[in-house]
Amino acid sequence: MNPSFIPGTNPAKDKPRYTYKDYKTWGEDVRCELWYGEPVMMSPSPQRKHQELLGSLYTQISKHLEGKPCQVYVAPLDVFFVEGNESIEDCELVVQPDLLVVCDPAKLIDEGIRGAPDFIVEILSPNTAMRDQSDKKLLYEAKGVREYWVANPETLEVFRYLLENGRYGIARPALLSEGAEAYIFPGMVLRFSR
């Protein structure tokens, strides 16, 4: 008998851990992210206001970046936060931000983005609001995303976080209806109104 086993107890079972190799076999009809080996289901299709805001921000950013080395993308597109020389097949941390900008062409791979984007915008949805404002903020800060915005499609408030000395610090609020300037892209002021 195992000396560490206590009769009458049930040893905790480890949860299965998944990698991108598993994730890509689940099919296109399964929308999820991979958080440290655990699948997290995405919310149902975004609401119309979410999509209107996303489309407008994409268009404005794309226009501002014309002729520059940076590229703007919208979800679904996988971002792989790999550890060191880890292959994407073994990656256990795969997310799909609503909108992202990458300025380093070495991060662009056929499957998506390998490493931290420079700029990310998450647009709040009822099912993802808490994760976007807490878990994702902490993740993006830890992984080195230079600027992170959380946008509310109802109020058009945006909370902007700038990475300084490895930390985001206090949110810098703005209203998209009045114009919100990006910190890492001087002169890029994003506006949206209904």
C-alpha positions as CSV (number, residue, x, y, z in Angstrom):
1,M,0.0,0.0,0.0
2,N,1.2,3.5,-0.8
3,P,2.2,5.2,2.5
4,S,0.9,8.6,1.4
5,F,-2.5,7.1,0.6
6,I,-5.2,7.7,3.3
7,P,-8.0,5.2,3.2
8,G,-11.4,6.6,2.4
9,T,-10.1,9.5,0.3
10,N,-10.0,9.9,-3.4
11,P,-6.8,11.2,-4.8
12,A,-7.3,14.3,-7.0
13,K,-7.0,13.5,-10.7
14,D,-5.0,15.7,-12.9
15,K,-7.0,17.5,-15.6
16,P,-6.0,16.8,-19.1
17,R,-3.7,19.4,-20.6
18,Y,-4.1,20.3,-24.3
19,T,-1.8,21.8,-26.8
20,Y,-2.2,23.5,-30.1
21,K,-1.7,20.0,-31.7
22,D,-5.0,18.9,-30.0
23,Y,-6.7,22.3,-30.5
24,K,-6.4,22.2,-34.3
25,T,-8.1,18.8,-34.5
26,W,-11.3,20.1,-32.8
27,G,-12.7,21.6,-36.1
28,E,-13.7,25.0,-37.2
29,D,-17.1,24.9,-35.6
30,V,-15.5,24.8,-32.1
31,R,-14.4,28.4,-31.2
32,C,-12.2,28.4,-28.1
33,E,-8.9,29.7,-26.7
34,L,-6.3,27.6,-25.0
35,W,-5.4,28.9,-21.6
36,Y,-2.4,27.1,-20.1
37,G,-3.6,23.8,-21.5
38,E,-7.3,24.2,-20.8
39,P,-9.9,25.0,-23.5
40,V,-12.0,28.1,-22.8
41,M,-15.0,28.4,-25.0
42,M,-15.6,31.6,-26.8
43,S,-18.9,33.4,-26.5
44,P,-21.6,33.1,-29.2
45,S,-21.2,35.2,-32.3
46,P,-20.6,38.8,-31.3
47,Q,-23.5,41.2,-31.2
48,R,-24.0,43.8,-34.0
49,K,-22.7,46.8,-32.0
50,H,-19.5,44.8,-31.3
51,Q,-19.0,44.0,-35.0
52,E,-19.7,47.6,-36.1
53,L,-17.1,49.0,-33.7
54,L,-14.6,46.3,-34.6
55,G,-15.0,47.0,-38.4
56,S,-14.6,50.7,-37.9
57,L,-11.5,50.4,-35.7
58,Y,-9.9,47.9,-38.2
59,T,-10.6,50.3,-41.1
60,Q,-9.1,53.3,-39.3
61,I,-6.0,51.5,-38.0
62,S,-5.4,49.9,-41.5
63,K,-5.6,53.4,-43.1
64,H,-3.2,54.8,-40.5
65,L,-0.7,52.0,-41.0
66,E,-0.6,52.2,-44.8
67,G,3.1,52.3,-45.9
68,K,4.3,51.2,-42.5
69,P,5.7,47.8,-41.6
70,C,2.9,47.1,-39.1
71,Q,-0.1,44.8,-40.0
72,V,-3.6,44.9,-38.4
73,Y,-5.7,41.7,-38.0
74,V,-9.1,40.8,-36.6
75,A,-10.4,37.6,-34.9
76,P,-10.4,34.8,-35.4
77,L,-6.6,34.6,-35.7
78,D,-4.5,32.6,-33.3
79,V,-1.9,34.3,-31.2
80,F,0.6,31.8,-29.8
81,F,2.4,32.7,-26.6
82,V,5.1,30.2,-26.8
83,E,7.8,29.6,-24.1
84,G,11.3,30.0,-25.4
85,N,11.9,27.7,-28.4
86,E,8.7,25.8,-27.8
87,S,7.0,24.7,-31.1
88,I,3.5,26.0,-31.7
89,E,2.4,22.3,-31.8
90,D,3.3,22.1,-28.1
91,C,2.0,25.6,-27.2
92,E,-0.7,25.6,-24.4
93,L,-1.5,29.3,-24.6
94,V,-3.4,30.3,-27.7
95,V,-5.7,33.3,-27.7
96,Q,-7.8,35.2,-30.3
97,P,-7.9,38.9,-29.6
98,D,-10.7,40.9,-31.3
99,L,-8.1,43.2,-33.1
100,L,-4.3,43.2,-33.0
101,V,-1.4,44.9,-34.7
102,V,2.0,43.3,-35.3
103,C,5.0,45.3,-36.3
104,D,7.7,42.6,-36.3
105,P,7.3,40.5,-39.5
106,A,9.3,37.7,-37.9
107,K,6.2,37.0,-35.7
108,L,3.9,36.4,-38.7
109,I,3.5,32.7,-39.3
110,D,1.1,30.8,-41.5
111,E,-0.9,29.7,-38.5
112,G,-1.2,33.2,-37.0
113,I,1.1,35.2,-34.7
114,R,4.0,33.8,-32.7
115,G,4.7,36.0,-29.8
116,A,3.2,39.2,-28.4
117,P,1.4,41.6,-30.8
118,D,2.3,45.3,-30.3
119,F,-1.3,46.5,-29.9
120,I,-4.4,44.7,-28.9
121,V,-8.1,45.8,-28.6
122,E,-10.6,43.6,-26.9
123,I,-14.3,44.7,-27.4
124,L,-16.4,43.8,-24.4
125,S,-19.1,41.1,-24.8
126,P,-21.4,40.1,-22.0
127,N,-19.8,36.7,-21.7
128,T,-16.1,37.9,-22.0
129,A,-16.1,41.2,-20.1
130,M,-14.6,39.9,-16.9
131,R,-11.9,37.9,-18.7
132,D,-11.0,40.9,-21.0
133,Q,-10.6,43.2,-18.0
134,S,-8.7,40.9,-15.7
135,D,-7.2,37.7,-17.0
136,K,-6.4,39.0,-20.5
137,K,-5.0,42.3,-19.1
138,L,-2.7,40.3,-16.8
139,L,-1.7,37.9,-19.6
140,Y,-1.0,40.7,-22.2
141,E,1.0,42.6,-19.6
142,A,3.1,39.5,-18.7
143,K,3.7,38.6,-22.4
144,G,4.8,42.2,-23.4
145,V,1.9,43.6,-25.4
146,R,3.0,47.2,-25.7
147,E,-0.5,48.7,-25.6
148,Y,-3.8,47.1,-24.7
149,W,-7.3,48.6,-25.1
150,V,-10.6,47.4,-23.6
151,A,-13.5,49.0,-25.5
152,N,-17.2,49.1,-24.4
153,P,-19.4,49.0,-27.6
154,E,-22.4,50.3,-25.6
155,T,-20.9,53.4,-24.0
156,L,-17.9,53.8,-26.4
157,E,-15.6,54.1,-23.4
158,V,-12.1,52.7,-23.9
159,F,-9.6,51.9,-21.2
160,R,-6.0,52.2,-22.6
161,Y,-3.1,50.5,-21.0
162,L,0.5,51.3,-21.9
163,L,3.3,49.0,-21.0
164,E,6.0,50.9,-19.1
165,N,8.8,49.1,-17.3
166,G,7.0,45.8,-17.8
167,R,3.7,47.0,-16.2
168,Y,0.5,48.5,-17.4
169,G,-0.3,50.7,-14.5
170,I,-3.5,52.7,-14.2
171,A,-6.0,52.6,-17.1
172,R,-6.1,55.8,-19.2
173,P,-9.8,56.3,-20.1
174,A,-11.1,58.0,-23.3
175,L,-14.3,58.1,-25.3
176,L,-14.2,56.8,-28.8
177,S,-17.0,59.3,-29.6
178,E,-14.5,62.1,-28.9
179,G,-11.4,60.3,-30.2
180,A,-8.9,58.1,-28.4
181,E,-5.3,58.4,-29.3
182,A,-3.0,55.4,-29.4
183,Y,0.3,55.9,-27.4
184,I,2.6,53.7,-29.5
185,F,1.3,55.0,-32.8
186,P,1.6,58.8,-32.6
187,G,-1.1,60.6,-34.5
188,M,-3.5,57.6,-34.6
189,V,-6.7,58.9,-33.1
190,L,-9.6,56.4,-33.3
191,R,-13.2,57.6,-33.4
192,F,-16.5,56.0,-33.5
193,S,-20.1,57.2,-33.2
194,R,-23.5,56.0,-33.9
